[in-house]
């Protein structure tokens, strides 16, 4: 079955960096685009960015563009979210998702202190 497991969350000061990882299994990873989303307390889940199946076309929301970078390693069935210059408003649970599907990971908490 499809499994997505995020890791790498934690507490970081404003301006700091974190790298999230998502390990995928149970499907042919290299033919699917992948998405990162997040959900802050009391808010709807929102799109952060996605990446094409071959990693050539990442796309980002305007709120993270220029600060976050999505990459993937198809040999390892992994997708990554490098987050730089973090802000307190980036505090949320971060999820990876097989794009355009209902397959989500369990999420990893990111907390950015001011």
FENGI-V353508 format. One record per pair of residues at least 6 apart in sequence whose ideal C-beta (glycine too) atoms are under 6 Angstrom apart, sorted by the first residue. I is the first residue (numbers start at 0). GAP is how many residues later the second one is. If there is no record, write none. Layout:
# FENGI-V353508
i: {I I}
gap: {GAP GAP}
This chain:
# FENGI-V353508
i: {0 1 1 1 2 2 3 3 3 3 4 4 5 5 5 5 6 6 7 7 7 8 8 8 10 11 11 11 12 13 13 13 13 15 16 17 18 19 19 20 21 21 22 23 28 29 30 31 31 32 32 32 32 33 33 33 34 34 34 35 35 35 35 36 36 36 36 37 37 37 38 38 38 39 46 47 47 48 48 48 49 49 50 50 50 54 57 66 66 67 68 69 70 71 78 85 87 87 89 90 90 92 92 93 93 94 94 94 95 96}
gap: {25 24 25 101 22 23 18 20 92 101 18 100 16 90 99 102 14 101 11 12 13 99 100 101 100 6 74 100 100 73 74 98 100 70 67 65 63 61 74 59 57 74 55 53 48 44 22 21 66 17 19 20 66 17 45 65 15 62 64 12 13 45 60 8 10 11 58 10 54 56 6 53 54 52 14 13 16 10 11 21 9 49 7 19 21 17 12 17 18 15 13 11 9 7 17 26 24 26 22 20 21 14 16 14 16 9 10 12 9 7}
